[in-house]
Amino acid sequence: MTFLEAENEEKLLSFYRDNRFSQFDTRQTASDTDETHELVQLLRLL
């Protein structure tokens, strides 16, 4: 099993989908400046 998190960018997510990863969740993160952004969690069974 391979797990990764990626920025929520369509070109990047499309690459992972083309390589048989499946999205299963998202996660909000905070930086030092208290800005939040979303990471997409992907999974692939080998």
PASEBA-1860 file (N, C-alpha, C; in nm, 3 decimals):
! residues 46
1> MTFLEAEN> 0.084/-0.116/0.000/0.000/0.000/0.000/0.089/0.124/0.000 ~ 0.054/0.221/-0.082/0.127/0.346/-0.087/0.031/0.459/-0.055 ~ 0.068/0.544/0.038/-0.012/0.657/0.082/0.066/0.785/0.056 ~ -0.002/0.888/0.005/0.064/1.016/-0.012/-0.036/1.129/0.005 ~ 0.018/1.247/0.027/-0.062/1.368/0.035/-0.009/1.464/-0.071 ~ -0.101/1.531/-0.139/-0.062/1.622/-0.246/-0.144/1.751/-0.236 ~ -0.086/1.857/-0.290/-0.159/1.983/-0.299/-0.284/1.961/-0.384 ~ -0.387/2.037/-0.357/-0.513/2.024/-0.429/-0.504/2.101/-0.561
9> EEKLLSFY> -0.424/2.047/-0.654/-0.402/2.105/-0.786/-0.445/2.003/-0.890 ~ -0.531/2.042/-0.982/-0.589/1.946/-1.076/-0.484/1.873/-1.159 ~ -0.383/1.942/-1.207/-0.281/1.877/-1.291/-0.206/1.770/-1.211 ~ -0.174/1.799/-1.087/-0.105/1.703/-1.001/-0.195/1.584/-0.968 ~ -0.320/1.611/-0.932/-0.413/1.503/-0.898/-0.442/1.415/-1.020 ~ -0.449/1.477/-1.135/-0.471/1.401/-1.259/-0.355/1.303/-1.283 ~ -0.233/1.348/-1.259/-0.117/1.261/-1.273/-0.130/1.138/-1.183 ~ -0.166/1.160/-1.056/-0.179/1.048/-0.963/-0.294/0.956/-1.002
17> RDNRFSQF> -0.406/1.012/-1.044/-0.519/0.928/-1.088/-0.479/0.843/-1.209 ~ -0.405/0.902/-1.301/-0.357/0.828/-1.419/-0.264/0.713/-1.380 ~ -0.203/0.725/-1.262/-0.113/0.621/-1.213/-0.178/0.534/-1.105 ~ -0.309/0.525/-1.111/-0.392/0.434/-1.031/-0.397/0.464/-0.881 ~ -0.380/0.590/-0.844/-0.403/0.631/-0.705/-0.549/0.671/-0.692 ~ -0.606/0.647/-0.575/-0.745/0.684/-0.547/-0.749/0.781/-0.431 ~ -0.828/0.886/-0.447/-0.844/0.983/-0.339/-0.936/0.923/-0.234 ~ -0.899/0.937/-0.106/-0.987/0.885/-0.002/-1.019/0.987/0.106
25> DTRQTASD> -0.948/1.099/0.112/-0.979/1.199/0.214/-0.903/1.327/0.184 ~ -0.929/1.431/0.263/-0.854/1.555/0.257/-0.816/1.596/0.399 ~ -0.719/1.684/0.408/-0.672/1.729/0.540/-0.638/1.877/0.531 ~ -0.682/1.954/0.627/-0.650/2.096/0.636/-0.521/2.112/0.716 ~ -0.431/2.196/0.667/-0.306/2.221/0.740/-0.294/2.370/0.769 ~ -0.215/2.403/0.868/-0.190/2.543/0.902/-0.040/2.569/0.897 ~ -0.004/2.685/0.847/0.137/2.722/0.842/0.170/2.813/0.959 ~ 0.293/2.859/0.965/0.336/2.951/1.071/0.256/3.081/1.070
33> TDETHELV> 0.204/3.117/0.953/0.127/3.242/0.941/-0.023/3.218/0.963 ~ -0.058/3.101/1.009/-0.198/3.062/1.035/-0.283/3.054/0.908 ~ -0.218/3.049/0.792/-0.290/3.025/0.667/-0.318/2.876/0.656 ~ -0.438/2.841/0.616/-0.469/2.699/0.598/-0.473/2.667/0.450 ~ -0.440/2.543/0.418/-0.460/2.494/0.283/-0.494/2.346/0.292 ~ -0.545/2.294/0.183/-0.597/2.158/0.181/-0.501/2.063/0.112 ~ -0.474/1.950/0.176/-0.397/1.843/0.114/-0.493/1.729/0.082 ~ -0.475/1.671/-0.034/-0.556/1.558/-0.076/-0.480/1.431/-0.043
41> QLLRLL> -0.546/1.336/0.020/-0.484/1.210/0.058/-0.520/1.104/-0.047 ~ -0.417/1.036/-0.095/-0.435/0.937/-0.202/-0.373/0.805/-0.159 ~ -0.425/0.699/-0.219/-0.386/0.564/-0.180/-0.377/0.477/-0.305 ~ -0.279/0.388/-0.305/-0.267/0.290/-0.415/-0.227/0.157/-0.356 ~ -0.301/0.053/-0.390/-0.266/-0.082/-0.348/-0.176/-0.144/-0.454 ~ -0.066/-0.201/-0.410/0.030/-0.261/-0.504/0.005/-0.409/-0.519
END
